[in-house]
Amino acid sequence: MSEPALAPVQALPAELIERVLDFVDDDESTLRSCSEALPSWRKAAMPRLLARVTIHPAERYFSFPSSDLVVAFTRCDFSYLRNTSTDETLHRFEDLTKALQRPTTIILRQTEYFPLPLLAACPNIEDFQVISENKLSEWVHGHEHKINRQCSSMKMRSIVIAGHINIKELCIWLSRKLENCRFSELRSLHLSDDGYPDEGLAPAIEKVLHLTGVGLKELSLTVSITNFITESHILPRNLKSLVSLEQLSITQTMMNAGLPTHHRVAYFLQELPRRDLLRRVLLSYYIFIKPGEPSGTSSNLLRSPFLTLLNETLSRLGFENLDFFIIQFHFISKSTETSCTPARVLGREFRFTPLGNRRVLPVVEVLDHRRS
């Protein structure tokens, strides 16, 4: 008697199952359902499930099953470490410290007062991401002396921080941590004010760059500008530590501040100590205009002194190894407006002077995100 035929889902080859799970990405609920369906699906789904561990506030102890992890803290509140020093907080602090010895990536989601000093106790962390709706803390009440004894050269390669308060907390912690606790392998730094302009942000960014910038290859700054907080109060001035920079991205949102000016960005580029190493530059400007205003505004933009003066400045600077230089103007009518396929606005082409040994011509792109 022949064996019963396998159901179609049971007969799927491993390669096809893996392909299906590629579309699932990191959806924990779906991956868990797949792992419970059949042995073949469990075999494919479990490595993906264990590769990203999410810690929720109800969990008391921290124990991770993998040696190479992305740990996402979701809606956790670490204020107890910041404000109290009891046996209970000490135990939880030690649990957390031990658990974070192995993961390589930490992502925060709606988490409050994550203690930055813990990074010094986590030598294997390579990627730290604080996107939005999170709060960092530069202090751990009663426990930081335990961390300081563990300080060493960290493996951190990438830091993403959003929110002007979080950037300031990072600055404070970096300013007072022990000298033997260094970001010697940091290569990528992304800092964003998350849409909340603050004139006190520039000194904080400047300090962070001073303490971490020696090995940086990639720097991304996202700032907002108003009529009262201008470019001169937003972008840092002292850039002497950026001696290895190869990629630079500056994004500015002009919040009721009109068209951009060239002065601050030009000064920023001029102050870079090794412009000869710079390979890629992206300048992005988000400009608020009225919903009904015609896209012909781009013509006024291209006729404004901005590009002319910027071209004069760039032509005087040495960009020996430049691969590309892109200037983007994004038209929006409200801060929450997004469009997957913004309309490209055609206007009079601006003729730049070729830059560097490779005679690279800066490219201007005008994109309209407004809903029609």
Solvent accessible surface area in square Angstrom, and as a share of the most:
residue,aa,sasa,rsa
1,M,245,1.10
2,S,100,0.64
3,E,155,0.70
4,P,123,0.77
5,A,100,0.78
6,L,117,0.58
7,A,44,0.34
8,P,116,0.73
9,V,72,0.41
10,Q,78,0.35
11,A,61,0.47
12,L,54,0.27
13,P,73,0.46
14,A,70,0.54
15,E,133,0.60
16,L,77,0.38
17,I,3,0.01
18,E,70,0.31
19,R,134,0.49
20,V,58,0.33
21,L,0,0.00
22,D,71,0.37
23,F,154,0.64
24,V,27,0.16
25,D,98,0.51
26,D,59,0.31
27,D,68,0.35
28,E,70,0.31
29,S,83,0.54
30,T,51,0.30
31,L,4,0.02
32,R,114,0.42
33,S,68,0.44
34,C,20,0.12
35,S,5,0.03
36,E,129,0.58
37,A,66,0.51
38,L,41,0.21
39,P,110,0.69
40,S,49,0.32
41,W,23,0.08
42,R,118,0.43
43,K,168,0.71
44,A,12,0.09
45,A,0,0.00
46,M,45,0.20
47,P,85,0.53
48,R,67,0.25
49,L,16,0.08
50,L,64,0.32
51,A,44,0.34
52,R,66,0.24
53,V,27,0.15
54,T,19,0.11
55,I,6,0.03
56,H,68,0.30
57,P,77,0.48
58,A,99,0.77
59,E,68,0.30
60,R,72,0.26
61,Y,141,0.54
62,F,19,0.08
63,S,97,0.62
64,F,8,0.03
65,P,85,0.53
66,S,28,0.18
67,S,86,0.56
68,D,95,0.49
69,L,2,0.01
70,V,38,0.22
71,V,0,0.00
72,A,0,0.00
73,F,0,0.00
74,T,12,0.07
75,R,129,0.47
76,C,10,0.06
77,D,75,0.39
78,F,6,0.03
79,S,26,0.17
80,Y,47,0.18
81,L,1,0.01
82,R,91,0.33
83,N,92,0.47
84,T,58,0.34
85,S,60,0.39
86,T,73,0.43
87,D,106,0.55
88,E,91,0.41
89,T,10,0.06
90,L,47,0.23
91,H,96,0.43
92,R,49,0.18
93,F,5,0.02
94,E,63,0.28
95,D,34,0.17
96,L,0,0.00
97,T,13,0.08
98,K,145,0.62
99,A,11,0.08
100,L,0,0.00
101,Q,59,0.26
102,R,111,0.40
103,P,0,0.00
104,T,31,0.18
105,T,17,0.10
106,I,0,0.00
107,I,21,0.11
108,L,2,0.01
109,R,89,0.32
110,Q,92,0.41
111,T,0,0.00
112,E,68,0.31
113,Y,52,0.20
114,F,0,0.00
115,P,1,0.01
116,L,0,0.00
117,P,1,0.01
118,L,0,0.00
119,L,0,0.00
120,A,4,0.03
121,A,1,0.01
122,C,1,0.01
123,P,48,0.30
124,N,45,0.23
125,I,1,0.01
126,E,69,0.31
127,D,31,0.16
128,F,0,0.00
129,Q,46,0.20
130,V,0,0.00
131,I,85,0.43
132,S,43,0.28
133,E,129,0.58
134,N,14,0.07
135,K,93,0.39
136,L,5,0.02
137,S,1,0.01
138,E,32,0.14
139,W,107,0.37
140,V,0,0.00
141,H,72,0.32
142,G,37,0.36
143,H,5,0.02
144,E,11,0.05
145,H,96,0.43
146,K,58,0.24
147,I,1,0.00
148,N,45,0.23
149,R,180,0.66
150,Q,81,0.36
151,C,9,0.05
152,S,48,0.31
153,S,65,0.42
154,M,2,0.01
155,K,91,0.38
156,M,1,0.00
157,R,107,0.39
158,S,26,0.17
159,I,2,0.01
160,V,38,0.22
161,I,1,0.00
162,A,11,0.08
163,G,14,0.14
164,H,39,0.17
165,I,107,0.55
166,N,7,0.04
167,I,0,0.00
168,K,62,0.26
169,E,30,0.13
170,L,1,0.01
171,C,18,0.11
172,I,78,0.39
173,W,4,0.02
174,L,6,0.03
175,S,57,0.37
176,R,93,0.34
177,K,35,0.15
178,L,77,0.38
179,E,132,0.59
180,N,85,0.43
181,C,0,0.00
182,R,131,0.48
183,F,16,0.06
184,S,62,0.40
185,E,66,0.30
186,L,0,0.00
187,R,71,0.26
188,S,16,0.10
189,L,1,0.00
190,H,53,0.24
191,L,4,0.02
192,S,25,0.16
193,D,1,0.00
194,D,58,0.30
195,G,39,0.38
196,Y,144,0.55
197,P,37,0.23
198,D,28,0.15
199,E,102,0.46
200,G,30,0.29
201,L,0,0.00
202,A,12,0.09
203,P,84,0.53
204,A,9,0.07
205,I,2,0.01
206,E,48,0.22
207,K,78,0.33
208,V,0,0.00
209,L,0,0.00
210,H,110,0.49
211,L,67,0.34
212,T,8,0.04
213,G,0,0.00
214,V,97,0.56
215,G,21,0.20
216,L,0,0.00
217,K,79,0.34
218,E,55,0.25
219,L,0,0.00
220,S,18,0.11
221,L,0,0.00
222,T,42,0.25
223,V,2,0.01
224,S,2,0.02
225,I,5,0.02
226,T,26,0.15
227,N,94,0.48
228,F,180,0.75
229,I,28,0.14
230,T,56,0.32
231,E,13,0.06
232,S,49,0.32
233,H,87,0.39
234,I,0,0.00
235,L,1,0.00
236,P,1,0.00
237,R,121,0.44
238,N,69,0.35
239,L,1,0.01
240,K,157,0.66
241,S,18,0.11
242,L,1,0.01
243,V,58,0.33
244,S,24,0.16
245,L,4,0.02
246,E,52,0.23
247,Q,68,0.30
248,L,4,0.02
249,S,27,0.18
250,I,1,0.01
251,T,24,0.14
252,Q,0,0.00
253,T,28,0.16
254,M,6,0.03
255,M,52,0.23
256,N,117,0.60
257,A,28,0.22
258,G,45,0.44
259,L,69,0.34
260,P,6,0.04
261,T,67,0.39
262,H,21,0.09
263,H,116,0.52
264,R,13,0.05
265,V,1,0.00
266,A,5,0.04
267,Y,83,0.32
268,F,0,0.00
269,L,0,0.00
270,Q,89,0.40
271,E,66,0.30
272,L,6,0.03
273,P,57,0.36
274,R,102,0.37
275,R,61,0.22
276,D,37,0.19
277,L,54,0.27
278,L,1,0.00
279,R,86,0.31
280,R,110,0.40
281,V,0,0.00
282,L,54,0.27
283,L,0,0.00
284,S,7,0.04
285,Y,1,0.00
286,Y,62,0.24
287,I,4,0.02
288,F,52,0.21
289,I,21,0.11
290,K,151,0.64
291,P,102,0.64
292,G,76,0.73
293,E,60,0.27
294,P,97,0.61
295,S,46,0.30
296,G,41,0.40
297,T,14,0.08
298,S,1,0.01
299,S,32,0.21
300,N,78,0.40
301,L,0,0.00
302,L,9,0.04
303,R,147,0.54
304,S,16,0.10
305,P,92,0.58
306,F,7,0.03
307,L,0,0.00
308,T,62,0.36
309,L,62,0.31
310,L,1,0.00
311,N,22,0.11
312,E,82,0.37
313,T,10,0.06
314,L,0,0.00
315,S,55,0.35
316,R,173,0.63
317,L,20,0.10
318,G,39,0.37
319,F,1,0.01
320,E,84,0.38
321,N,51,0.26
322,L,1,0.00
323,D,48,0.25
324,F,74,0.31
325,F,1,0.00
326,I,38,0.19
327,I,0,0.00
328,Q,34,0.15
329,F,0,0.00
330,H,12,0.05
331,F,0,0.00
332,I,12,0.06
333,S,28,0.18
334,K,113,0.48
335,S,87,0.56
336,T,111,0.65
337,E,17,0.08
338,T,92,0.54
339,S,27,0.17
340,C,137,0.82
341,T,118,0.69
342,P,37,0.23
343,A,61,0.47
344,R,158,0.58
345,V,22,0.13
346,L,169,0.84
347,G,38,0.36
348,R,130,0.48
349,E,140,0.63
350,F,36,0.15
351,R,205,0.75
352,F,15,0.06
353,T,57,0.33
354,P,41,0.26
355,L,4,0.02
356,G,25,0.24
357,N,115,0.59
358,R,121,0.44
359,R,155,0.57
360,V,21,0.12
361,L,100,0.50
362,P,10,0.07
363,V,75,0.43
364,V,39,0.23
365,E,34,0.15
366,V,11,0.07
367,L,17,0.08
368,D,18,0.09
369,H,22,0.10
370,R,34,0.12
371,R,155,0.56
372,S,162,1.04
